[in-house]
Amino acid sequence: MSDSAAPETAMTVWSAPNPFGEPTAFALVHPVGAADDGTLAEVITGLGLKRLDADGDILPIGTDHLYASLRALRVELCTPEGIWLSHPVTDEWTGCAIGRRYIVLAVGTEPLVDDAGPDEISAYLARRESVYSALVKIRVRFEQN
């Protein structure tokens, strides 16, 4: 998978209770500056993410398509081809990810400023027709030399 044609993206991470009150790690990937021209949407649907406005729950996707790897204080979203995106995280976020064994990933196709606050992120996620989501499992990644 190549993201060279995709727009520049940023990732925002936070931890919060899920609908069942369990501490959960969340990540939001979004374009910066310009809306997606279709290339990012093609990549994320190929990975198995589903639009938030589709009926049903947010479901896990297979680790053969995408998984999250935790390294020190970073999360790496990995495909079979390698690291797709990487972002710094906190100990609390890592603890939530390990505790649930997954992260909730949302990927939007509309631009959002890189330093968006909670209110901006909530409004962004409320535009469900332009946000895709999935539960991404934590997996240990072994490097081969």
N, CA, C and O atoms as CSV, one atom per row, in Angstrom:
chain,resi,resn,atom,element,x,y,z
A,1,MET,N,N,0.842,-1.177,0.000
A,1,MET,CA,C,0.000,0.000,0.000
A,1,MET,C,C,0.879,1.230,0.000
A,1,MET,O,O,1.759,1.354,0.852
A,2,SER,N,N,0.674,2.109,-0.898
A,2,SER,CA,C,1.447,3.338,-0.952
A,2,SER,C,C,0.533,4.505,-0.673
A,2,SER,O,O,-0.551,4.612,-1.247
A,3,ASP,N,N,0.981,5.397,0.226
A,3,ASP,CA,C,0.173,6.568,0.519
A,3,ASP,C,C,0.772,7.814,-0.110
A,3,ASP,O,O,0.457,8.926,0.313
A,4,SER,N,N,1.639,7.650,-1.125
A,4,SER,CA,C,2.304,8.785,-1.734
A,4,SER,C,C,1.325,9.706,-2.435
A,4,SER,O,O,1.571,10.910,-2.508
A,5,ALA,N,N,0.210,9.177,-2.959
A,5,ALA,CA,C,-0.776,10.002,-3.631
A,5,ALA,C,C,-1.810,10.552,-2.660
A,5,ALA,O,O,-2.549,11.473,-3.005
A,6,ALA,N,N,-1.873,10.006,-1.459
A,6,ALA,CA,C,-2.847,10.446,-0.468
A,6,ALA,C,C,-2.463,11.821,0.068
A,6,ALA,O,O,-1.288,12.189,0.038
A,7,PRO,N,N,-3.441,12.583,0.558
A,7,PRO,CA,C,-3.128,13.889,1.127
A,7,PRO,C,C,-2.298,13.753,2.399
A,7,PRO,O,O,-2.249,12.686,3.011
A,8,GLU,N,N,-1.648,14.848,2.790
A,8,GLU,CA,C,-0.902,14.853,4.044
A,8,GLU,C,C,-1.882,14.583,5.180
A,8,GLU,O,O,-2.968,15.162,5.225
A,9,THR,N,N,-1.492,13.698,6.098
A,9,THR,CA,C,-2.378,13.354,7.202
A,9,THR,C,C,-1.715,13.643,8.542
A,9,THR,O,O,-0.493,13.755,8.641
A,10,ALA,N,N,-2.545,13.759,9.560
A,10,ALA,CA,C,-2.091,13.906,10.941
A,10,ALA,C,C,-2.887,12.929,11.788
A,10,ALA,O,O,-3.942,12.448,11.376
A,11,MET,N,N,-2.371,12.641,12.976
A,11,MET,CA,C,-3.061,11.736,13.894
A,11,MET,C,C,-3.196,12.415,15.250
A,11,MET,O,O,-2.262,13.054,15.735
A,12,THR,N,N,-4.358,12.270,15.847
A,12,THR,CA,C,-4.629,12.748,17.197
A,12,THR,C,C,-5.016,11.533,18.032
A,12,THR,O,O,-5.808,10.702,17.586
A,13,VAL,N,N,-4.471,11.423,19.230
A,13,VAL,CA,C,-4.785,10.291,20.099
A,13,VAL,C,C,-5.285,10.805,21.447
A,13,VAL,O,O,-4.870,11.864,21.918
A,14,TRP,N,N,-6.184,10.033,22.055
A,14,TRP,CA,C,-6.674,10.343,23.382
A,14,TRP,C,C,-7.242,9.066,24.000
A,14,TRP,O,O,-7.494,8.084,23.302
A,15,SER,N,N,-7.436,9.093,25.304
A,15,SER,CA,C,-8.083,7.967,25.966
A,15,SER,C,C,-9.329,8.486,26.664
A,15,SER,O,O,-9.355,9.603,27.181
A,16,ALA,N,N,-10.364,7.647,26.665
A,16,ALA,CA,C,-11.649,7.995,27.269
A,16,ALA,C,C,-12.431,6.705,27.458
A,16,ALA,O,O,-12.088,5.681,26.867
A,17,PRO,N,N,-13.474,6.744,28.272
A,17,PRO,CA,C,-14.299,5.549,28.426
A,17,PRO,C,C,-15.054,5.241,27.130
A,17,PRO,O,O,-15.505,6.147,26.429
A,18,ASN,N,N,-15.182,3.943,26.823
A,18,ASN,CA,C,-16.012,3.526,25.695
A,18,ASN,C,C,-17.470,3.528,26.162
A,18,ASN,O,O,-17.722,3.854,27.322
A,19,PRO,N,N,-18.438,3.180,25.313
A,19,PRO,CA,C,-19.841,3.204,25.742
A,19,PRO,C,C,-20.155,2.293,26.936
A,19,PRO,O,O,-21.200,2.448,27.568
A,20,PHE,N,N,-19.274,1.361,27.248
A,20,PHE,CA,C,-19.473,0.466,28.379
A,20,PHE,C,C,-18.738,0.950,29.631
A,20,PHE,O,O,-18.724,0.264,30.653
A,21,GLY,N,N,-18.128,2.135,29.544
A,21,GLY,CA,C,-17.427,2.710,30.676
A,21,GLY,C,C,-16.010,2.212,30.861
A,21,GLY,O,O,-15.382,2.519,31.874
A,22,GLU,N,N,-15.485,1.445,29.903
A,22,GLU,CA,C,-14.134,0.893,30.001
A,22,GLU,C,C,-13.116,1.870,29.400
A,22,GLU,O,O,-13.361,2.423,28.327
A,23,PRO,N,N,-11.982,2.091,30.071
A,23,PRO,CA,C,-10.963,2.989,29.525
A,23,PRO,C,C,-10.453,2.464,28.181
A,23,PRO,O,O,-10.063,1.302,28.067
A,24,THR,N,N,-10.460,3.319,27.182
A,24,THR,CA,C,-10.170,2.903,25.814
A,24,THR,C,C,-9.235,3.899,25.146
A,24,THR,O,O,-9.296,5.098,25.416
A,25,ALA,N,N,-8.372,3.397,24.274
A,25,ALA,CA,C,-7.454,4.238,23.488
A,25,ALA,C,C,-8.100,4.548,22.144
A,25,ALA,O,O,-8.562,3.649,21.441
A,26,PHE,N,N,-8.128,5.825,21.796
A,26,PHE,CA,C,-8.706,6.288,20.539
A,26,PHE,C,C,-7.629,6.957,19.698
A,26,PHE,O,O,-6.697,7.561,20.228
A,27,ALA,N,N,-7.765,6.842,18.379
A,27,ALA,CA,C,-6.878,7.538,17.440
A,27,ALA,C,C,-7.724,8.052,16.287
A,27,ALA,O,O,-8.599,7.349,15.780
A,28,LEU,N,N,-7.454,9.282,15.880
A,28,LEU,CA,C,-8.140,9.904,14.748
A,28,LEU,C,C,-7.095,10.321,13.724
A,28,LEU,O,O,-6.182,11.086,14.035
A,29,VAL,N,N,-7.231,9.819,12.505
A,29,VAL,CA,C,-6.359,10.189,11.390
A,29,VAL,C,C,-7.193,11.056,10.457
A,29,VAL,O,O,-8.348,10.744,10.167
A,30,HIS,N,N,-6.598,12.140,9.995
A,30,HIS,CA,C,-7.342,13.068,9.139
A,30,HIS,C,C,-6.396,13.835,8.224
A,30,HIS,O,O,-5.218,14.001,8.538
A,31,PRO,N,N,-6.922,14.307,7.080
A,31,PRO,CA,C,-6.103,15.143,6.205
A,31,PRO,C,C,-5.834,16.506,6.861
A,31,PRO,O,O,-6.627,16.996,7.665
A,32,VAL,N,N,-4.715,17.087,6.501
A,32,VAL,CA,C,-4.366,18.427,6.959
A,32,VAL,C,C,-4.316,19.328,5.733
A,32,VAL,O,O,-3.631,19.018,4.757
A,33,GLY,N,N,-5.027,20.420,5.781
A,33,GLY,CA,C,-4.954,21.406,4.699
A,33,GLY,C,C,-5.998,21.236,3.624
A,33,GLY,O,O,-6.742,22.177,3.350
A,34,ALA,N,N,-6.085,20.083,3.006
A,34,ALA,CA,C,-7.019,19.884,1.897
A,34,ALA,C,C,-7.816,18.604,2.118
A,34,ALA,O,O,-7.337,17.654,2.737
A,35,ALA,N,N,-9.029,18.598,1.605
A,35,ALA,CA,C,-9.869,17.407,1.709
A,35,ALA,C,C,-9.280,16.275,0.881
A,35,ALA,O,O,-8.516,16.505,-0.057
A,36,ASP,N,N,-9.640,15.074,1.234
A,36,ASP,CA,C,-9.209,13.887,0.506
A,36,ASP,C,C,-9.767,13.931,-0.912
A,36,ASP,O,O,-10.929,14.280,-1.123
A,37,ASP,N,N,-8.935,13.577,-1.868
A,37,ASP,CA,C,-9.379,13.538,-3.271
A,37,ASP,C,C,-9.892,12.152,-3.651
A,37,ASP,O,O,-10.125,11.877,-4.828
A,38,GLY,N,N,-10.067,11.287,-2.670
A,38,GLY,CA,C,-10.542,9.929,-2.909
A,38,GLY,C,C,-9.482,8.879,-2.640
A,38,GLY,O,O,-9.809,7.709,-2.438
A,39,THR,N,N,-8.211,9.276,-2.632
A,39,THR,CA,C,-7.150,8.289,-2.429
A,39,THR,C,C,-7.119,7.766,-0.997
A,39,THR,O,O,-6.904,6.573,-0.783
A,40,LEU,N,N,-7.330,8.636,-0.015
A,40,LEU,CA,C,-7.343,8.192,1.376
A,40,LEU,C,C,-8.557,7.302,1.625
A,40,LEU,O,O,-8.432,6.267,2.279
A,41,ALA,N,N,-9.725,7.683,1.120
A,41,ALA,CA,C,-10.931,6.862,1.280
A,41,ALA,C,C,-10.729,5.485,0.656
A,41,ALA,O,O,-11.192,4.483,1.201
A,42,GLU,N,N,-10.052,5.429,-0.465
A,42,GLU,CA,C,-9.781,4.138,-1.118
A,42,GLU,C,C,-8.884,3.268,-0.250
A,42,GLU,O,O,-9.113,2.066,-0.116
A,43,VAL,N,N,-7.863,3.882,0.339
A,43,VAL,CA,C,-6.946,3.142,1.212
A,43,VAL,C,C,-7.691,2.613,2.429
A,43,VAL,O,O,-7.558,1.436,2.766
A,44,ILE,N,N,-8.474,3.459,3.094
A,44,ILE,CA,C,-9.101,3.021,4.342
A,44,ILE,C,C,-10.229,2.018,4.112
A,44,ILE,O,O,-10.440,1.145,4.953
A,45,THR,N,N,-10.952,2.113,3.012
A,45,THR,CA,C,-11.960,1.077,2.748
A,45,THR,C,C,-11.275,-0.235,2.372
A,45,THR,O,O,-11.791,-1.311,2.673
A,46,GLY,N,N,-10.112,-0.151,1.711
A,46,GLY,CA,C,-9.342,-1.354,1.406
A,46,GLY,C,C,-8.827,-2.038,2.660
A,46,GLY,O,O,-8.619,-3.251,2.674
A,47,LEU,N,N,-8.622,-1.261,3.708
A,47,LEU,CA,C,-8.172,-1.822,4.984
A,47,LEU,C,C,-9.321,-2.431,5.782
A,47,LEU,O,O,-9.088,-3.166,6.741
A,48,GLY,N,N,-10.550,-2.133,5.396
A,48,GLY,CA,C,-11.697,-2.717,6.079
A,48,GLY,C,C,-12.435,-1.788,7.018
A,48,GLY,O,O,-13.327,-2.236,7.738
A,49,LEU,N,N,-12.096,-0.504,7.036
A,49,LEU,CA,C,-12.829,0.423,7.881
A,49,LEU,C,C,-14.195,0.710,7.272
A,49,LEU,O,O,-14.368,0.658,6.055
A,50,LYS,N,N,-15.165,1.014,8.135
A,50,LYS,CA,C,-16.534,1.248,7.703
A,50,LYS,C,C,-16.947,2.670,8.078
A,50,LYS,O,O,-16.568,3.169,9.138
A,51,ARG,N,N,-17.721,3.318,7.216
A,51,ARG,CA,C,-18.193,4.674,7.519
A,51,ARG,C,C,-19.055,4.670,8.764
A,51,ARG,O,O,-19.844,3.750,8.984
A,52,LEU,N,N,-18.901,5.712,9.586
A,52,LEU,CA,C,-19.658,5.805,10.830
A,52,LEU,C,C,-21.160,5.902,10.604
A,52,LEU,O,O,-21.939,5.521,11.478
A,53,ASP,N,N,-21.581,6.409,9.439
A,53,ASP,CA,C,-23.022,6.531,9.206
A,53,ASP,C,C,-23.632,5.241,8.693
A,53,ASP,O,O,-24.844,5.181,8.481
A,54,ALA,N,N,-22.825,4.200,8.486
A,54,ALA,CA,C,-23.352,2.887,8.089
A,54,ALA,C,C,-24.008,2.238,9.304
A,54,ALA,O,O,-23.609,2.488,10.441
A,55,ASP,N,N,-24.997,1.421,9.061
A,55,ASP,CA,C,-25.667,0.735,10.164
A,55,ASP,C,C,-24.716,-0.250,10.830
A,55,ASP,O,O,-23.846,-0.828,10.178
A,56,GLY,N,N,-24.889,-0.434,12.115
A,56,GLY,CA,C,-24.121,-1.441,12.827
A,56,GLY,C,C,-23.085,-0.864,13.759
A,56,GLY,O,O,-22.927,0.351,13.873
A,57,ASP,N,N,-22.376,-1.768,14.430
A,57,ASP,CA,C,-21.370,-1.403,15.408
A,57,ASP,C,C,-20.018,-1.178,14.736
A,57,ASP,O,O,-19.810,-1.532,13.575
A,58,ILE,N,N,-19.112,-0.583,15.498
A,58,ILE,CA,C,-17.724,-0.479,15.053
A,58,ILE,C,C,-17.112,-1.853,15.282
A,58,ILE,O,O,-17.072,-2.342,16.411
A,59,LEU,N,N,-16.638,-2.473,14.211
A,59,LEU,CA,C,-16.167,-3.850,14.269
A,59,LEU,C,C,-14.654,-3.951,14.154
A,59,LEU,O,O,-14.008,-3.062,13.600
A,60,PRO,N,N,-14.089,-5.038,14.679
A,60,PRO,CA,C,-12.646,-5.244,14.520
A,60,PRO,C,C,-12.295,-5.599,13.077
A,60,PRO,O,O,-13.084,-6.226,12.370
A,61,ILE,N,N,-11.118,-5.194,12.660
A,61,ILE,CA,C,-10.616,-5.603,11.348
A,61,ILE,C,C,-9.463,-6.570,11.578
A,61,ILE,O,O,-8.812,-6.540,12.623
A,62,GLY,N,N,-9.225,-7.406,10.615
A,62,GLY,CA,C,-8.205,-8.431,10.743
A,62,GLY,C,C,-6.802,-7.868,10.763
A,62,GLY,O,O,-6.505,-6.883,10.085
A,63,THR,N,N,-5.940,-8.498,11.545
A,63,THR,CA,C,-4.548,-8.055,11.610
A,63,THR,C,C,-3.810,-8.326,10.302
A,63,THR,O,O,-2.692,-7.848,10.109
A,64,ASP,N,N,-4.426,-9.087,9.407
A,64,ASP,CA,C,-3.810,-9.283,8.097
A,64,ASP,C,C,-3.979,-8.039,7.219
A,64,ASP,O,O,-3.339,-7.932,6.173
A,65,HIS,N,N,-4.836,-7.098,7.636
A,65,HIS,CA,C,-5.021,-5.831,6.913
A,65,HIS,C,C,-4.354,-4.663,7.633
A,65,HIS,O,O,-3.642,-3.868,7.020
A,66,LEU,N,N,-4.594,-4.568,8.947
A,66,LEU,CA,C,-4.076,-3.449,9.734
A,66,LEU,C,C,-4.014,-3.863,11.191
A,66,LEU,O,O,-4.923,-4.521,11.697
A,67,TYR,N,N,-2.932,-3.475,11.871
A,67,TYR,CA,C,-2.825,-3.716,13.294
A,67,TYR,C,C,-2.041,-2.579,13.920
A,67,TYR,O,O,-1.343,-1.835,13.231
A,68,ALA,N,N,-2.164,-2.452,15.235
A,68,ALA,CA,C,-1.442,-1.421,15.975
A,68,ALA,C,C,-0.287,-2.083,16.713
A,68,ALA,O,O,-0.456,-3.117,17.359
A,69,SER,N,N,0.875,-1.478,16.608
A,69,SER,CA,C,2.061,-1.949,17.304
A,69,SER,C,C,2.498,-0.840,18.257
A,69,SER,O,O,2.548,0.328,17.873
A,70,LEU,N,N,2.813,-1.207,19.496
A,70,LEU,CA,C,3.241,-0.220,20.492
A,70,LEU,C,C,4.747,-0.336,20.667
A,70,LEU,O,O,5.269,-1.413,20.954
A,71,ARG,N,N,5.440,0.786,20.492
A,71,ARG,CA,C,6.903,0.823,20.649
A,71,ARG,C,C,7.250,2.004,21.525
A,71,ARG,O,O,7.026,3.154,21.148
A,72,ALA,N,N,7.794,1.724,22.693
A,72,ALA,CA,C,8.128,2.786,23.646
A,72,ALA,C,C,6.880,3.646,23.823
A,72,ALA,O,O,5.835,3.129,24.220
A,73,LEU,N,N,6.962,4.910,23.545
A,73,LEU,CA,C,5.799,5.785,23.662
A,73,LEU,C,C,5.308,6.211,22.280
A,73,LEU,O,O,5.092,7.395,22.024
A,74,ARG,N,N,5.136,5.230,21.397
A,74,ARG,CA,C,4.606,5.453,20.053
A,74,ARG,C,C,3.634,4.344,19.708
A,74,ARG,O,O,3.781,3.206,20.153
A,75,VAL,N,N,2.635,4.696,18.906
A,75,VAL,CA,C,1.783,3.691,18.292
A,75,VAL,C,C,2.106,3.707,16.808
A,75,VAL,O,O,2.222,4.771,16.198
A,76,GLU,N,N,2.250,2.535,16.240
A,76,GLU,CA,C,2.472,2.401,14.800
A,76,GLU,C,C,1.297,1.624,14.225
A,76,GLU,O,O,0.988,0.524,14.681
A,77,LEU,N,N,0.649,2.198,13.228
A,77,LEU,CA,C,-0.402,1.493,12.513
A,77,LEU,C,C,0.275,0.801,11.347
A,77,LEU,O,O,0.862,1.454,10.484
A,78,CYS,N,N,0.193,-0.522,11.323
A,78,CYS,CA,C,0.965,-1.322,10.377
A,78,CYS,C,C,0.069,-2.132,9.449
A,78,CYS,O,O,-0.965,-2.661,9.858
A,79,THR,N,N,0.485,-2.214,8.205
A,79,THR,CA,C,-0.141,-3.061,7.201
A,79,THR,C,C,0.859,-4.180,6.892
A,79,THR,O,O,1.981,-4.146,7.397
A,80,PRO,N,N,0.486,-5.155,6.090
A,80,PRO,CA,C,1.466,-6.185,5.729
A,80,PRO,C,C,2.714,-5.604,5.041
A,80,PRO,O,O,3.781,-6.218,5.067
A,81,GLU,N,N,2.577,-4.439,4.439
A,81,GLU,CA,C,3.718,-3.818,3.754
A,81,GLU,C,C,4.638,-3.054,4.701
A,81,GLU,O,O,5.752,-2.698,4.316
A,82,GLY,N,N,4.192,-2.794,5.942
A,82,GLY,CA,C,5.017,-2.052,6.887
A,82,GLY,C,C,4.217,-0.999,7.626
A,82,GLY,O,O,2.990,-1.071,7.694
A,83,ILE,N,N,4.918,-0.016,8.181
A,83,ILE,CA,C,4.284,1.028,8.978
A,83,ILE,C,C,3.538,2.000,8.060
A,83,ILE,O,O,4.120,2.570,7.138
A,84,TRP,N,N,2.242,2.177,8.328
A,84,TRP,CA,C,1.432,3.141,7.581
A,84,TRP,C,C,1.555,4.513,8.229
A,84,TRP,O,O,1.853,5.499,7.554
A,85,LEU,N,N,1.324,4.578,9.549
A,85,LEU,CA,C,1.415,5.828,10.303
A,85,LEU,C,C,2.003,5.545,11.678
A,85,LEU,O,O,1.857,4.445,12.211
A,86,SER,N,N,2.665,6.543,12.246
A,86,SER,CA,C,3.254,6.432,13.569
A,86,SER,C,C,2.988,7.734,14.321
A,86,SER,O,O,3.011,8.814,13.731
A,87,HIS,N,N,2.734,7.623,15.635
A,87,HIS,CA,C,2.414,8.824,16.409
A,87,HIS,C,C,2.823,8.610,17.863
A,87,HIS,O,O,2.702,7.499,18.380
A,88,PRO,N,N,3.311,9.669,18.537
A,88,PRO,CA,C,3.630,9.542,19.962
A,88,PRO,C,C,2.355,9.372,20.799
A,88,PRO,O,O,1.296,9.898,20.456
A,89,VAL,N,N,2.483,8.624,21.904
A,89,VAL,CA,C,1.372,8.396,22.818
A,89,VAL,C,C,1.878,8.518,24.252
A,89,VAL,O,O,3.083,8.598,24.490
A,90,THR,N,N,0.959,8.531,25.190
A,90,THR,CA,C,1.313,8.617,26.609
A,90,THR,C,C,1.260,7.229,27.245
A,90,THR,O,O,0.757,6.276,26.649
A,91,ASP,N,N,1.786,7.135,28.458
A,91,ASP,CA,C,1.689,5.887,29.217
A,91,ASP,C,C,0.230,5.509,29.445
A,91,ASP,O,O,-0.134,4.339,29.334
A,92,GLU,N,N,-0.608,6.499,29.766
A,92,GLU,CA,C,-2.028,6.232,30.005
A,92,GLU,C,C,-2.681,5.646,28.747
A,92,GLU,O,O,-3.418,4.664,28.833
A,93,TRP,N,N,-2.411,6.247,27.575
A,93,TRP,CA,C,-2.980,5.768,26.313
A,93,TRP,C,C,-2.522,4.330,26.056
A,93,TRP,O,O,-3.324,3.471,25.690
A,94,THR,N,N,-1.231,4.081,26.249
A,94,THR,CA,C,-0.685,2.740,26.041
A,94,THR,C,C,-1.342,1.736,26.981
A,94,THR,O,O,-1.670,0.622,26.574
A,95,GLY,N,N,-1.533,2.130,28.242
A,95,GLY,CA,C,-2.189,1.252,29.203
A,95,GLY,C,C,-3.611,0.908,28.785
A,95,GLY,O,O,-4.043,-0.236,28.928
A,96,CYS,N,N,-4.345,1.900,28.267
A,96,CYS,CA,C,-5.712,1.643,27.784
A,96,CYS,C,C,-5.689,0.694,26.587
A,96,CYS,O,O,-6.520,-0.210,26.492
A,97,ALA,N,N,-4.744,0.898,25.682
A,97,ALA,CA,C,-4.636,0.041,24.496
A,97,ALA,C,C,-4.324,-1.399,24.898
A,97,ALA,O,O,-4.928,-2.338,24.378
A,98,ILE,N,N,-3.389,-1.569,25.815
A,98,ILE,CA,C,-3.023,-2.908,26.262
A,98,ILE,C,C,-4.184,-3.541,27.032
A,98,ILE,O,O,-4.472,-4.725,26.859
A,99,GLY,N,N,-4.846,-2.756,27.879
A,99,GLY,CA,C,-5.954,-3.276,28.669
A,99,GLY,C,C,-7.118,-3.780,27.827
A,99,GLY,O,O,-7.739,-4.783,28.178
A,100,ARG,N,N,-7.422,-3.112,26.736
A,100,ARG,CA,C,-8.529,-3.508,25.860
A,100,ARG,C,C,-8.050,-4.460,24.770
A,100,ARG,O,O,-8.857,-5.194,24.200
A,101,ARG,N,N,-6.753,-4.461,24.468
A,101,ARG,CA,C,-6.132,-5.247,23.388
A,101,ARG,C,C,-6.520,-4.740,22.003
A,101,ARG,O,O,-6.336,-5.437,21.006
A,102,TYR,N,N,-7.049,-3.543,21.948
A,102,TYR,CA,C,-7.362,-2.900,20.674
A,102,TYR,C,C,-7.390,-1.390,20.876
A,102,TYR,O,O,-7.428,-0.903,22.005
A,103,ILE,N,N,-7.370,-0.657,19.764
A,103,ILE,CA,C,-7.624,0.776,19.778
A,103,ILE,C,C,-8.832,1.029,18.881
A,103,ILE,O,O,-9.124,0.249,17.975
A,104,VAL,N,N,-9.522,2.124,19.149
A,104,VAL,CA,C,-10.600,2.558,18.276
A,104,VAL,C,C,-9.977,3.554,17.306
A,104,VAL,O,O,-9.501,4.615,17.710
A,105,LEU,N,N,-9.984,3.201,16.024
A,105,LEU,CA,C,-9.408,4.056,14.993
A,105,LEU,C,C,-10.524,4.703,14.195
A,105,LEU,O,O,-11.437,4.027,13.721
A,106,ALA,N,N,-10.443,6.013,14.053
A,106,ALA,CA,C,-11.342,6.758,13.172
A,106,ALA,C,C,-10.466,7.459,12.142
A,106,ALA,O,O,-9.419,8.011,12.482
A,107,VAL,N,N,-10.894,7.435,10.889
A,107,VAL,CA,C,-10.168,8.121,9.817
A,107,VAL,C,C,-11.169,8.992,9.083
A,107,VAL,O,O,-12.165,8.501,8.551
A,108,GLY,N,N,-10.896,10.289,9.060
A,108,GLY,CA,C,-11.770,11.224,8.374
A,108,GLY,C,C,-11.220,11.609,7.022
A,108,GLY,O,O,-10.010,11.555,6.800
A,109,THR,N,N,-12.101,11.997,6.117
A,109,THR,CA,C,-11.672,12.399,4.775
A,109,THR,C,C,-11.718,13.911,4.576
A,109,THR,O,O,-11.295,14.415,3.535
A,110,GLU,N,N,-12.232,14.639,5.575
A,110,GLU,CA,C,-12.249,16.103,5.525
A,110,GLU,C,C,-11.079,16.637,6.340
A,110,GLU,O,O,-10.641,15.983,7.286
A,111,PRO,N,N,-10.564,17.818,5.990
A,111,PRO,CA,C,-9.432,18.352,6.745
A,111,PRO,C,C,-9.814,18.771,8.161
A,111,PRO,O,O,-10.953,19.153,8.432
A,112,LEU,N,N,-8.844,18.688,9.043
A,112,LEU,CA,C,-8.966,19.132,10.430
A,112,LEU,C,C,-7.598,19.657,10.823
A,112,LEU,O,O,-6.578,19.088,10.434
A,113,VAL,N,N,-7.566,20.732,11.587
A,113,VAL,CA,C,-6.275,21.269,12.009
A,113,VAL,C,C,-5.571,20.258,12.899
A,113,VAL,O,O,-6.217,19.525,13.648
A,114,ASP,N,N,-4.267,20.218,12.818
A,114,ASP,CA,C,-3.462,19.233,13.527
A,114,ASP,C,C,-3.590,19.350,15.043
A,114,ASP,O,O,-3.464,18.348,15.748
A,115,ASP,N,N,-3.836,20.554,15.556
A,115,ASP,CA,C,-3.900,20.753,17.011
A,115,ASP,C,C,-5.333,20.976,17.491
A,115,ASP,O,O,-5.567,21.776,18.397
A,116,ALA,N,N,-6.292,20.274,16.888
A,116,ALA,CA,C,-7.703,20.425,17.244
A,116,ALA,C,C,-7.937,20.025,18.698
A,116,ALA,O,O,-7.322,19.088,19.209
A,117,GLY,N,N,-8.832,20.749,19.345
A,117,GLY,CA,C,-9.208,20.458,20.724
A,117,GLY,C,C,-10.388,19.503,20.782
A,117,GLY,O,O,-10.928,19.111,19.748
A,118,PRO,N,N,-10.790,19.126,22.003
A,118,PRO,CA,C,-11.884,18.164,22.173
A,118,PRO,C,C,-13.193,18.573,21.494
A,118,PRO,O,O,-13.862,17.727,20.901
A,119,ASP,N,N,-13.568,19.837,21.569
A,119,ASP,CA,C,-14.820,20.281,20.944
A,119,ASP,C,C,-14.755,20.162,19.429
A,119,ASP,O,O,-15.721,19.742,18.792
A,120,GLU,N,N,-13.610,20.533,18.849
A,120,GLU,CA,C,-13.442,20.416,17.393
A,120,GLU,C,C,-13.452,18.951,16.959
A,120,GLU,O,O,-14.031,18.608,15.928
A,121,ILE,N,N,-12.819,18.102,17.740
A,121,ILE,CA,C,-12.789,16.671,17.413
A,121,ILE,C,C,-14.194,16.076,17.511
A,121,ILE,O,O,-14.593,15.299,16.644
A,122,SER,N,N,-14.944,16.428,18.548
A,122,SER,CA,C,-16.322,15.932,18.692
A,122,SER,C,C,-17.185,16.362,17.510
A,122,SER,O,O,-17.948,15.559,16.974
A,123,ALA,N,N,-17.069,17.627,17.101
A,123,ALA,CA,C,-17.832,18.118,15.949
A,123,ALA,C,C,-17.405,17.395,14.677
A,123,ALA,O,O,-18.239,17.081,13.828
A,124,TYR,N,N,-16.115,17.133,14.546
A,124,TYR,CA,C,-15.585,16.422,13.379
A,124,TYR,C,C,-16.162,15.004,13.308
A,124,TYR,O,O,-16.619,14.565,12.252
A,125,LEU,N,N,-16.136,14.294,14.437
A,125,LEU,CA,C,-16.651,12.923,14.481
A,125,LEU,C,C,-18.168,12.875,14.272
A,125,LEU,O,O,-18.701,11.856,13.833
A,126,ALA,N,N,-18.857,13.966,14.585
A,126,ALA,CA,C,-20.312,14.017,14.387
A,126,ALA,C,C,-20.681,14.056,12.903
A,126,ALA,O,O,-21.817,13.745,12.545
A,127,ARG,N,N,-19.739,14.433,12.038
A,127,ARG,CA,C,-19.973,14.413,10.581
A,127,ARG,C,C,-19.705,12.990,10.088
A,127,ARG,O,O,-18.734,12.732,9.377
A,128,ARG,N,N,-20.579,12.091,10.481
A,128,ARG,CA,C,-20.391,10.651,10.314
A,128,ARG,C,C,-20.230,10.190,8.873
A,128,ARG,O,O,-19.632,9.140,8.633
A,129,GLU,N,N,-20.738,10.933,7.920
A,129,GLU,CA,C,-20.640,10.512,6.516
A,129,GLU,C,C,-19.223,10.649,5.961
A,129,GLU,O,O,-18.925,10.114,4.893
A,130,SER,N,N,-18.350,11.355,6.672
A,130,SER,CA,C,-16.974,11.510,6.187
A,130,SER,C,C,-15.946,10.889,7.133
A,130,SER,O,O,-14.753,11.177,7.035
A,131,VAL,N,N,-16.413,10.031,8.054
A,131,VAL,CA,C,-15.512,9.397,9.019
A,131,VAL,C,C,-15.700,7.881,8.954
A,131,VAL,O,O,-16.823,7.380,8.993
A,132,TYR,N,N,-14.598,7.173,8.855
A,132,TYR,CA,C,-14.566,5.709,8.820
A,132,TYR,C,C,-13.987,5.219,10.142
A,132,TYR,O,O,-13.207,5.930,10.775
A,133,SER,N,N,-14.357,4.020,10.566
A,133,SER,CA,C,-13.867,3.541,11.859
A,133,SER,C,C,-13.718,2.023,11.888
A,133,SER,O,O,-14.277,1.301,11.061
A,134,ALA,N,N,-12.947,1.570,12.867
A,134,ALA,CA,C,-12.771,0.139,13.121
A,134,ALA,C,C,-12.063,-0.028,14.457
A,134,ALA,O,O,-11.427,0.896,14.963
A,135,LEU,N,N,-12.187,-1.222,15.013
A,135,LEU,CA,C,-11.371,-1.606,16.155
A,135,LEU,C,C,-10.120,-2.249,15.579
A,135,LEU,O,O,-10.203,-3.189,14.789
A,136,VAL,N,N,-8.975,-1.742,15.973
A,136,VAL,CA,C,-7.696,-2.240,15.451
A,136,VAL,C,C,-6.980,-2.966,16.587
A,136,VAL,O,O,-6.702,-2.384,17.635
A,137,LYS,N,N,-6.692,-4.223,16.366
A,137,LYS,CA,C,-6.068,-5.051,17.396
A,137,LYS,C,C,-4.599,-4.692,17.590
A,137,LYS,O,O,-3.904,-4.278,16.663
A,138,ILE,N,N,-4.158,-4.867,18.831
A,138,ILE,CA,C,-2.748,-4.696,19.170
A,138,ILE,C,C,-2.045,-5.992,18.786
A,138,ILE,O,O,-2.531,-7.081,19.092
A,139,ARG,N,N,-0.920,-5.876,18.125
A,139,ARG,CA,C,-0.154,-7.054,17.732
A,139,ARG,C,C,1.325,-6.772,17.905
A,139,ARG,O,O,1.793,-5.668,17.625
A,140,VAL,N,N,2.044,-7.751,18.358
A,140,VAL,CA,C,3.489,-7.637,18.474
A,140,VAL,C,C,4.080,-7.733,17.068
A,140,VAL,O,O,3.744,-8.636,16.302
A,141,ARG,N,N,4.952,-6.803,16.748
A,141,ARG,CA,C,5.586,-6.795,15.426
A,141,ARG,C,C,7.049,-7.182,15.609
A,141,ARG,O,O,7.769,-6.572,16.400
A,142,PHE,N,N,7.471,-8.182,14.883
A,142,PHE,CA,C,8.858,-8.622,14.930
A,142,PHE,C,C,9.564,-8.135,13.677
A,142,PHE,O,O,9.053,-8.275,12.566
A,143,GLU,N,N,10.737,-7.564,13.868
A,143,GLU,CA,C,11.501,-7.101,12.719
A,143,GLU,C,C,12.466,-8.192,12.298
A,143,GLU,O,O,13.095,-8.848,13.129
A,144,GLN,N,N,12.569,-8.368,11.002
A,144,GLN,CA,C,13.512,-9.337,10.468
A,144,GLN,C,C,14.713,-8.577,9.917
A,144,GLN,O,O,14.556,-7.582,9.209
A,145,ASN,N,N,15.906,-9.049,10.242
A,145,ASN,CA,C,17.122,-8.387,9.770
A,145,ASN,C,C,17.557,-8.970,8.455
A,145,ASN,O,O,18.566,-8.543,7.894
